[in-house]
Amino acid sequence: MRSVDFPALTDSKLAWQSPVNLAIALLFGLFVIGVLFVLYEALLALTLPSASIQTTVVLGALFCLLHGMRSMGSRRIGSLLILTLTVTLVAETLGVLTGLLFGEYQYSGHLGDQFLGLVPFVIPPAWFMMLYPSYIIALRLTALGANDGNRREFQVALLGAAIMTTWDFVIDPVMVKIAFWEWETGRYFGVPFTNYLGWFIVSFVVLYVFGTRYPAGGEGYAPATSGRILTAYYGLVGISSAIAATSVGLVGPAALGMAGMSLWVVLGWRASMTGVTVPASRRREIDS
């Protein structure tokens, strides 16, 4: 193992100075193409975009993974990935079997192979592809107050869970409408409010457990070197989800989702422009 100084977050050269960053930009571009293809299939070709959704989720998860390797190191982002996949798969499996956390629901077969015939394998990566940007935006916003210790980790987890759950207010009604999953009962466009409480709890648990293991202000840790591309990524998902909702007549969820997600985009973008830097004394380990 060797350690290197973490560069200042405001260094404008960070965006294109390494092959890793070029790869991040490439994956982001492929993700954008994937999103556009999903919308094309849904709006123009009038086909169920099952395979394209699965592909886009994988691209989004890979983009987040690579960005995380660049921003916080492979060990930390690997831990967040494994924690997210494990906790969400367990939560979703228990949810389908028992109705705990989310309410009574079940998946159709449109999203591909399923774990134990219950939860599509693509669902946990979908959690990760949105939980990571939610975490980074929350990290940026709480950095403005710079509260250290458990209080900071609690704030990051609380805010990150709220940012993550905001997306579900638009995407879950869409997926119900196009029969990717269904609920026994649901007052919010076919979705019960317990689902959103479940989303918030699961997101909070993942981010808080991760934060206690890798404190945001701890030695050897720094937030993402480019919060803006993740904020744009989060915003892109919000816009595309709102378009999909509008296309199937769900104007209410589209408006609510866009209003909530736009707020996080604006706040996240402003926070990424505030000039937060990492002291030279802060170092991170890089696998040699």
KOLBA-277648 format. One record per residue (C-alpha): residue number from 1; residue in one letter; x, y, z. Coordinates in nm, 4 decimals, decimal comma, m for minus. Layout:
N
NODE semar zalum        X        Y        Z
NODE   NUM     A        X        Y        Z
...
This chain:
288
NODE semar zalum        X        Y        Z
NODE     1     M   0,0000   0,0000   0,0000
NODE     2     R   0,1075   0,3552  m0,0682
NODE     3     S  m0,0656   0,6840  m0,0003
NODE     4     V  m0,1000   0,9962  m0,2085
NODE     5     D  m0,2268   1,3448  m0,1396
NODE     6     F  m0,5889   1,3912  m0,2315
NODE     7     P  m0,6142   1,6839  m0,4750
NODE     8     A  m0,8317   1,9843  m0,4008
NODE     9     L  m1,1897   1,9297  m0,5034
NODE    10     T  m1,1878   2,2569  m0,6937
NODE    11     D  m0,9009   2,1583  m0,9237
NODE    12     S  m1,0447   2,2088  m1,2741
NODE    13     K  m0,7881   1,9710  m1,4251
NODE    14     L  m0,9371   1,6733  m1,2470
NODE    15     A  m1,2074   1,6181  m1,5076
NODE    16     W  m0,9841   1,4979  m1,7920
NODE    17     Q  m0,6361   1,4378  m1,6576
NODE    18     S  m0,6453   1,0579  m1,6337
NODE    19     P  m0,7678   0,7528  m1,8279
NODE    20     V  m0,9957   0,6726  m1,5335
NODE    21     N  m1,1764   1,0027  m1,5731
NODE    22     L  m1,2074   0,9464  m1,9457
NODE    23     A  m1,3598   0,6069  m1,8726
NODE    24     I  m1,6032   0,7716  m1,6293
NODE    25     A  m1,7038   1,0191  m1,8993
NODE    26     L  m1,7453   0,7341  m2,1503
NODE    27     L  m1,9704   0,5380  m1,9158
NODE    28     F  m2,1737   0,8495  m1,8481
NODE    29     G  m2,2185   0,8941  m2,2227
NODE    30     L  m2,3241   0,5321  m2,2664
NODE    31     F  m2,5691   0,5718  m1,9797
NODE    32     V  m2,7216   0,8759  m2,1531
NODE    33     I  m2,7574   0,6737  m2,4743
NODE    34     G  m2,9184   0,3925  m2,2756
NODE    35     V  m3,1694   0,6318  m2,1193
NODE    36     L  m3,2555   0,7756  m2,4604
NODE    37     F  m3,3028   0,4264  m2,6028
NODE    38     V  m3,5379   0,3325  m2,3164
NODE    39     L  m3,7453   0,6434  m2,3873
NODE    40     Y  m3,7416   0,5694  m2,7601
NODE    41     E  m3,8742   0,2175  m2,7050
NODE    42     A  m4,1398   0,3340  m2,4602
NODE    43     L  m4,2590   0,6460  m2,6444
NODE    44     L  m4,2006   0,5828  m3,0146
NODE    45     A  m4,1555   0,2104  m3,0711
NODE    46     L  m4,4296   0,1376  m2,8156
NODE    47     T  m4,2532  m0,1720  m2,6889
NODE    48     L  m4,1798  m0,2782  m2,3336
NODE    49     P  m3,8178  m0,1613  m2,2723
NODE    50     S  m3,7237  m0,4533  m2,0478
NODE    51     A  m3,3801  m0,5398  m2,1901
NODE    52     S  m3,2840  m0,1761  m2,2398
NODE    53     I  m3,3780  m0,0920  m1,8803
NODE    54     Q  m3,1609  m0,3778  m1,7538
NODE    55     T  m2,8696  m0,2634  m1,9700
NODE    56     T  m2,9074   0,0983  m1,8607
NODE    57     V  m2,9132  m0,0027  m1,4935
NODE    58     V  m2,5886  m0,1965  m1,5399
NODE    59     L  m2,4283   0,1023  m1,7155
NODE    60     G  m2,5429   0,3341  m1,4381
NODE    61     A  m2,4100   0,1039  m1,1675
NODE    62     L  m2,0740   0,0708  m1,3472
NODE    63     F  m2,0528   0,4489  m1,3856
NODE    64     C  m2,1142   0,4941  m1,0117
NODE    65     L  m1,8659   0,2205  m0,9246
NODE    66     L  m1,5893   0,3695  m1,1371
NODE    67     H  m1,6629   0,7209  m1,0159
NODE    68     G  m1,6512   0,5927  m0,6598
NODE    69     M  m1,3162   0,4229  m0,7185
NODE    70     R  m1,1810   0,7562  m0,8393
NODE    71     S  m1,3344   0,9629  m0,5611
NODE    72     M  m1,3027   0,7487  m0,2498
NODE    73     G  m1,0899   0,4474  m0,3402
NODE    74     S  m1,1736   0,0925  m0,4409
NODE    75     R  m1,2037  m0,0401  m0,0857
NODE    76     R  m1,4643   0,2127   0,0193
NODE    77     I  m1,6790   0,2080  m0,2931
NODE    78     G  m1,6526  m0,1718  m0,2965
NODE    79     S  m1,7839  m0,1793   0,0597
NODE    80     L  m2,0727   0,0491  m0,0337
NODE    81     L  m2,1539  m0,1679  m0,3358
NODE    82     I  m2,1536  m0,4948  m0,1402
NODE    83     L  m2,3497  m0,3413   0,1479
NODE    84     T  m2,6100  m0,1969  m0,0882
NODE    85     L  m2,6530  m0,5157  m0,2903
NODE    86     T  m2,6794  m0,7316   0,0212
NODE    87     V  m2,9145  m0,5160   0,2277
NODE    88     T  m3,1477  m0,4334  m0,0614
NODE    89     L  m3,1668  m0,7917  m0,1854
NODE    90     V  m3,2540  m0,9137   0,1654
NODE    91     A  m3,5037  m0,6318   0,2165
NODE    92     E  m3,6699  m0,6876  m0,1217
NODE    93     T  m3,6862  m1,0648  m0,0728
NODE    94     L  m3,8438  m1,0280   0,2707
NODE    95     G  m4,0727  m0,7628   0,1295
NODE    96     V  m4,2079  m0,9902  m0,1430
NODE    97     L  m4,2424  m1,2844   0,0954
NODE    98     T  m4,3926  m1,1058   0,3963
NODE    99     G  m4,4991  m0,7554   0,2970
NODE   100     L  m4,2619  m0,6075   0,5548
NODE   101     L  m4,1138  m0,2610   0,4955
NODE   102     F  m4,2702  m0,1910   0,1560
NODE   103     G  m4,6149  m0,3482   0,1688
NODE   104     E  m4,7727  m0,6364  m0,0206
NODE   105     Y  m4,6228  m0,6522  m0,3716
NODE   106     Q  m4,4746  m0,8847  m0,6291
NODE   107     Y  m4,2606  m0,8569  m0,9409
NODE   108     S  m4,3658  m0,9657  m1,2870
NODE   109     G  m4,1188  m1,1485  m1,5097
NODE   110     H  m4,0461  m0,8472  m1,7304
NODE   111     L  m3,7183  m0,7540  m1,5609
NODE   112     G  m3,5378  m1,0792  m1,6272
NODE   113     D  m3,4208  m1,3613  m1,4035
NODE   114     Q  m3,5173  m1,3431  m1,0384
NODE   115     F  m3,3465  m1,4361  m0,7136
NODE   116     L  m3,5381  m1,7348  m0,5733
NODE   117     G  m3,8082  m1,6494  m0,8254
NODE   118     L  m3,8949  m1,3413  m0,6209
NODE   119     V  m3,6712  m1,0400  m0,6915
NODE   120     P  m3,5152  m0,9555  m1,0296
NODE   121     F  m3,1356  m0,9579  m1,0124
NODE   122     V  m3,1311  m0,6102  m1,1671
NODE   123     I  m3,3096  m0,4506  m0,8669
NODE   124     P  m3,0140  m0,4322  m0,6198
NODE   125     P  m2,7856  m0,2676  m0,8823
NODE   126     A  m3,0693  m0,0205  m0,9481
NODE   127     W  m3,0611   0,0728  m0,5795
NODE   128     F  m2,6856   0,1237  m0,5992
NODE   129     M  m2,6973   0,3352  m0,9148
NODE   130     M  m2,9143   0,5920  m0,7348
NODE   131     L  m2,7985   0,5522  m0,3762
NODE   132     Y  m2,4399   0,6489  m0,4592
NODE   133     P  m2,5244   0,9867  m0,6196
NODE   134     S  m2,7746   1,0499  m0,3402
NODE   135     Y  m2,4955   0,9886  m0,0904
NODE   136     I  m2,2512   1,2196  m0,2684
NODE   137     I  m2,5071   1,5006  m0,2961
NODE   138     A  m2,5871   1,4597   0,0736
NODE   139     L  m2,2163   1,4559   0,1514
NODE   140     R  m2,1686   1,7813  m0,0356
NODE   141     L  m2,4634   1,9509   0,1330
NODE   142     T  m2,3631   1,8488   0,4838
NODE   143     A  m2,0017   1,9525   0,4145
NODE   144     L  m2,1223   2,3128   0,4164
NODE   145     G  m2,1918   2,2737   0,7863
NODE   146     A  m1,8931   2,0425   0,8399
NODE   147     N  m2,0254   1,8590   1,1459
NODE   148     D  m1,7878   1,5790   1,2431
NODE   149     G  m1,8538   1,2595   1,4295
NODE   150     N  m2,1691   1,0466   1,4496
NODE   151     R  m2,3885   1,3533   1,4105
NODE   152     R  m2,2443   1,4140   1,0645
NODE   153     E  m2,2936   1,0525   0,9590
NODE   154     F  m2,6524   1,0630   1,0810
NODE   155     Q  m2,7155   1,3805   0,8820
NODE   156     V  m2,5611   1,2357   0,5659
NODE   157     A  m2,7647   0,9147   0,5951
NODE   158     L  m3,0864   1,1051   0,6694
NODE   159     L  m3,0408   1,3458   0,3803
NODE   160     G  m2,9164   1,0780   0,1406
NODE   161     A  m3,2197   0,8605   0,2168
NODE   162     A  m3,4505   1,1565   0,1478
NODE   163     I  m3,2765   1,2288  m0,1836
NODE   164     M  m3,3002   0,8630  m0,2825
NODE   165     T  m3,6681   0,8290  m0,1869
NODE   166     T  m3,7629   1,1411  m0,3829
NODE   167     W  m3,6891   0,9519  m0,7041
NODE   168     D  m3,9245   0,6717  m0,6067
NODE   169     F  m4,2223   0,9078  m0,5957
NODE   170     V  m4,2041   0,9243  m0,9744
NODE   171     I  m4,0527   0,5921  m1,0821
NODE   172     D  m4,2607   0,3477  m0,8750
NODE   173     P  m4,6003   0,4566  m1,0176
NODE   174     V  m4,4515   0,4282  m1,3685
NODE   175     M  m4,3310   0,0737  m1,3103
NODE   176     V  m4,6687  m0,0237  m1,1708
NODE   177     K  m4,8428   0,1327  m1,4697
NODE   178     I  m4,6366  m0,0692  m1,7180
NODE   179     A  m4,6730  m0,3866  m1,5085
NODE   180     F  m4,3127  m0,4388  m1,3970
NODE   181     W  m4,4481  m0,5003  m1,0479
NODE   182     E  m4,7813  m0,4705  m0,8709
NODE   183     W  m4,9230  m0,3973  m0,5261
NODE   184     E  m5,2197  m0,5460  m0,3455
NODE   185     T  m5,3403  m0,1964  m0,2552
NODE   186     G  m5,2008   0,1525  m0,3006
NODE   187     R  m5,3489   0,5000  m0,2619
NODE   188     Y  m5,0678   0,6880  m0,4360
NODE   189     F  m5,1234   0,5971  m0,8015
NODE   190     G  m5,1364   0,2308  m0,7127
NODE   191     V  m4,8499   0,2423  m0,4621
NODE   192     P  m4,8944   0,2339  m0,0808
NODE   193     F  m4,7232   0,4998   0,1272
NODE   194     T  m4,5557   0,2231   0,3288
NODE   195     N  m4,3380   0,1653   0,0214
NODE   196     Y  m4,1808   0,5088   0,0556
NODE   197     L  m4,1230   0,4607   0,4262
NODE   198     G  m3,9529   0,1315   0,3399
NODE   199     W  m3,7353   0,2988   0,0763
NODE   200     F  m3,6323   0,5641   0,3247
NODE   201     I  m3,5507   0,3131   0,6006
NODE   202     V  m3,3475   0,0820   0,3749
NODE   203     S  m3,1549   0,3750   0,2236
NODE   204     F  m3,0877   0,5227   0,5666
NODE   205     V  m2,9624   0,1921   0,7076
NODE   206     V  m2,7217   0,1360   0,4184
NODE   207     L  m2,5790   0,4894   0,4311
NODE   208     Y  m2,5545   0,5045   0,8093
NODE   209     V  m2,3824   0,1672   0,8415
NODE   210     F  m2,1434   0,2663   0,5642
NODE   211     G  m2,0818   0,6046   0,7263
NODE   212     T  m1,9944   0,4562   1,0637
NODE   213     R  m1,7419   0,2289   0,8924
NODE   214     Y  m1,6003   0,5031   0,6715
NODE   215     P  m1,6663   0,8428   0,8345
NODE   216     A  m1,7030   1,1298   0,5906
NODE   217     G  m1,4544   1,3424   0,7798
NODE   218     G  m1,2233   1,0620   0,8800
NODE   219     E  m0,8572   1,0153   0,7965
NODE   220     G  m0,8021   0,8713   0,4534
NODE   221     Y  m1,1376   0,9792   0,3164
NODE   222     A  m1,2534   1,2557   0,0878
NODE   223     P  m1,5814   1,3229  m0,0915
NODE   224     A  m1,6072   1,2926  m0,4671
NODE   225     T  m1,3696   1,5061  m0,6702
NODE   226     S  m1,6489   1,5915  m0,9124
NODE   227     G  m1,9905   1,6335  m0,7588
NODE   228     R  m2,1254   1,8034  m1,0694
NODE   229     I  m2,1296   1,5013  m1,3001
NODE   230     L  m2,3145   1,2992  m1,0352
NODE   231     T  m2,5617   1,5815  m0,9851
NODE   232     A  m2,6176   1,5898  m1,3627
NODE   233     Y  m2,6563   1,2101  m1,3589
NODE   234     Y  m2,9193   1,2315  m1,0825
NODE   235     G  m3,0983   1,5073  m1,2743
NODE   236     L  m3,0947   1,3063  m1,5973
NODE   237     V  m3,2619   1,0135  m1,4232
NODE   238     G  m3,5204   1,2531  m1,2819
NODE   239     I  m3,6013   1,4105  m1,6179
NODE   240     S  m3,6250   1,0775  m1,7991
NODE   241     S  m3,8451   0,9322  m1,5227
NODE   242     A  m4,0769   1,2346  m1,5413
NODE   243     I  m4,1017   1,2006  m1,9207
NODE   244     A  m4,1868   0,8327  m1,8832
NODE   245     A  m4,4498   0,9155  m1,6206
NODE   246     T  m4,6086   1,1813  m1,8377
NODE   247     S  m4,6172   0,9454  m2,1361
NODE   248     V  m4,8372   0,6994  m1,9458
NODE   249     G  m5,0656   0,9685  m1,8055
NODE   250     L  m4,9053   1,0037  m1,4620
NODE   251     V  m4,8777   1,3824  m1,4617
NODE   252     G  m4,9029   1,4076  m1,0835
NODE   253     P  m4,6039   1,1830  m1,0059
NODE   254     A  m4,4090   1,3476  m1,2887
NODE   255     A  m4,4664   1,6953  m1,1442
NODE   256     L  m4,3968   1,5864  m0,7868
NODE   257     G  m4,0862   1,3936  m0,8852
NODE   258     M  m3,9463   1,6745  m1,0965
NODE   259     A  m4,0107   1,9337  m0,8256
NODE   260     G  m3,8383   1,7251  m0,5583
NODE   261     M  m3,5486   1,6027  m0,7693
NODE   262     S  m3,4914   1,9480  m0,9202
NODE   263     L  m3,4496   2,0844  m0,5703
NODE   264     W  m3,1723   1,8325  m0,4967
NODE   265     V  m3,0105   1,9012  m0,8343
NODE   266     V  m2,9996   2,2763  m0,7706
NODE   267     L  m2,8722   2,2364  m0,4157
NODE   268     G  m2,6225   1,9688  m0,5174
NODE   269     W  m2,4904   2,1754  m0,8074
NODE   270     R  m2,4505   2,4839  m0,5896
NODE   271     A  m2,2720   2,2786  m0,3235
NODE   272     S  m2,0313   2,1400  m0,5838
NODE   273     M  m1,9387   2,4963  m0,6808
NODE   274     T  m1,8652   2,6232  m0,3306
NODE   275     G  m1,4952   2,5494  m0,3378
NODE   276     V  m1,4859   2,2804  m0,0681
NODE   277     T  m1,1304   2,1455  m0,0580
NODE   278     V  m0,9470   1,8648   0,1142
NODE   279     P  m0,6480   1,9639   0,3287
NODE   280     A  m0,3101   1,8402   0,2112
NODE   281     S  m0,2787   1,6444   0,5335
NODE   282     R  m0,5738   1,4290   0,4280
NODE   283     R  m0,4570   1,1183   0,2424
NODE   284     R  m0,6191   0,8102   0,1018
NODE   285     E  m0,4822   0,4659   0,0391
NODE   286     I  m0,4604   0,3356  m0,3154
NODE   287     D  m0,4143  m0,0292  m0,3948
NODE   288     S  m0,0576  m0,0765  m0,5179
